[in-house]
Amino acid sequence: MNYKSPISILLTDDDEDDREIFTDIIHKVNGPIKLESANSGLDLLNKLSQNFNNLPDLLFLDLNMPGMDGRECLNRLKSCDTLTKLPVIMFSTSAAIEDIDFAYEKGADLYLIKPNKFSSYFKLLKDVLEMYVSNSLPVKDKKRFVYAL
């Protein structure tokens, strides 16, 4: 999979190890990718507010973080006119139906369940980027909203 222009991604996750794993994998995907990260919900909102003219193409948002979690961030993103169209991919180890329902109802574009294996993680991220490039986001069909390997 080759992209003509870089896909800009902003990853928000409080876990440093998870951010490093994501970074390692996303850079192995074939295509130009510009990756930034935020380590909290507050850090995410600060980065976005400082850069309204240059928003990322995709936002990966961890659901469970201390302080301002992914739920509150999603609420704030979808209530801000400037950010409401920003593609948000909820990214969590949680497969709880209430978490999935919340993300779907609040306007997330996709819900990913973090895999345990590197090969599954790589395929998952590659598939999501292919969905983005092929304009298959947001996923409006609730039966296909959750993606896991």
C-alpha positions as CSV (number, residue, x, y, z in Angstrom):
1,M,0.0,0.0,0.0
2,N,1.6,3.3,-1.1
3,Y,0.1,6.7,-0.4
4,K,0.9,9.8,-2.6
5,S,1.0,12.2,0.3
6,P,1.7,11.6,4.0
7,I,-1.1,10.6,6.2
8,S,-0.9,12.6,9.4
9,I,-1.8,10.7,12.6
10,L,-2.2,11.9,16.1
11,L,-2.1,9.1,18.7
12,T,-3.4,9.8,22.2
13,D,-2.5,7.2,24.8
14,D,-1.3,7.6,28.4
15,D,0.8,4.4,28.2
16,E,4.3,5.1,27.0
17,D,4.9,1.4,26.0
18,D,1.7,1.4,24.0
19,R,2.8,4.6,22.2
20,E,6.2,3.1,21.4
21,I,4.6,-0.1,20.0
22,F,2.1,1.9,17.9
23,T,5.0,4.0,16.6
24,D,7.1,1.0,15.7
25,I,4.3,-0.7,13.9
26,I,2.9,2.3,12.0
27,H,6.3,3.1,10.6
28,K,6.5,-0.4,9.2
29,V,3.4,0.2,7.1
30,N,4.3,1.0,3.5
31,G,3.6,4.6,2.9
32,P,4.5,8.1,4.1
33,I,3.1,8.7,7.6
34,K,3.6,11.6,9.9
35,L,3.0,10.6,13.5
36,E,2.6,12.8,16.5
37,S,1.5,11.7,19.9
38,A,-0.2,13.1,23.0
39,N,0.1,11.4,26.4
40,S,-3.3,12.5,27.9
41,G,-6.7,13.9,26.9
42,L,-5.6,17.4,28.0
43,D,-2.4,17.2,26.0
44,L,-4.5,16.1,23.0
45,L,-6.9,19.1,23.3
46,N,-4.0,21.5,23.7
47,K,-2.2,20.2,20.6
48,L,-5.4,20.5,18.5
49,S,-6.3,23.9,19.8
50,Q,-2.8,25.2,18.9
51,N,-3.1,23.8,15.4
52,F,-6.7,24.3,14.1
53,N,-5.3,25.0,10.6
54,N,-3.3,21.8,10.4
55,L,-5.4,19.0,11.9
56,P,-4.3,15.4,11.6
57,D,-6.0,13.1,9.0
58,L,-6.7,10.5,11.7
59,L,-6.9,10.6,15.5
60,F,-6.4,7.4,17.4
61,L,-7.8,7.9,20.9
62,D,-7.3,5.6,23.8
63,L,-10.5,5.1,25.8
64,N,-9.1,4.6,29.3
65,M,-6.7,7.3,30.5
66,P,-6.4,8.9,33.9
67,G,-7.8,12.4,34.2
68,M,-9.6,13.3,31.0
69,D,-10.3,10.0,29.4
70,G,-11.2,9.1,25.8
71,R,-14.9,9.5,26.5
72,E,-14.6,13.0,27.7
73,C,-12.2,13.9,24.8
74,L,-14.7,12.4,22.3
75,N,-17.5,14.5,23.7
76,R,-15.4,17.6,23.5
77,L,-14.2,16.9,20.0
78,K,-17.7,16.2,18.7
79,S,-19.1,19.4,20.3
80,C,-16.5,21.7,18.7
81,D,-17.4,22.9,15.3
82,T,-13.8,23.0,14.2
83,L,-13.1,19.4,15.3
84,T,-16.3,17.6,14.7
85,K,-15.3,16.2,11.3
86,L,-11.9,15.0,12.6
87,P,-11.9,11.2,12.1
88,V,-11.6,9.7,15.5
89,I,-10.7,6.0,16.0
90,M,-11.3,4.8,19.5
91,F,-8.5,2.4,20.4
92,S,-8.8,0.3,23.5
93,T,-8.3,-3.1,25.1
94,S,-12.0,-2.9,26.2
95,A,-14.5,-4.9,24.3
96,A,-17.3,-3.9,26.7
97,I,-20.6,-3.2,24.9
98,E,-21.2,0.0,26.9
99,D,-17.8,1.4,25.7
100,I,-18.5,0.4,22.1
101,D,-22.1,1.8,22.3
102,F,-20.8,5.1,23.8
103,A,-18.2,5.5,21.1
104,Y,-20.7,4.8,18.3
105,E,-23.4,7.1,19.7
106,K,-21.0,10.0,20.3
107,G,-19.7,9.9,16.7
108,A,-16.4,8.0,16.7
109,D,-15.6,6.7,13.2
110,L,-14.3,3.3,14.2
111,Y,-13.6,1.3,17.4
112,L,-10.5,-0.8,17.5
113,I,-9.7,-3.4,20.0
114,K,-5.9,-3.5,20.7
115,P,-4.5,-6.9,19.7
116,N,-1.8,-8.8,21.7
117,K,0.3,-10.0,18.8
118,F,2.6,-7.8,16.7
119,S,1.4,-9.4,13.5
120,S,-2.2,-8.8,14.3
121,Y,-1.4,-5.2,15.4
122,F,0.3,-4.6,12.1
123,K,-2.6,-5.9,10.1
124,L,-5.1,-3.9,12.1
125,L,-3.3,-0.6,11.5
126,K,-2.6,-1.4,7.9
127,D,-6.3,-2.2,7.4
128,V,-7.4,1.1,9.1
129,L,-5.1,3.1,6.8
130,E,-6.5,1.3,3.8
131,M,-10.0,2.2,5.1
132,Y,-9.0,5.8,5.4
133,V,-7.4,5.9,1.9
134,S,-10.5,4.3,0.3
135,N,-12.8,6.7,2.1
136,S,-14.4,3.9,4.1
137,L,-14.5,6.0,7.3
138,P,-16.6,6.6,9.2
139,V,-18.1,3.2,9.6
140,K,-21.8,3.9,10.0
141,D,-22.9,0.3,10.1
142,K,-22.9,-0.6,13.8
143,K,-22.2,-4.3,12.9
144,R,-18.9,-3.3,11.3
145,F,-18.1,-0.4,13.7
146,V,-15.8,-2.6,15.9
147,Y,-12.7,-3.9,14.3
148,A,-10.6,-6.6,16.0
149,L,-8.2,-9.4,15.0
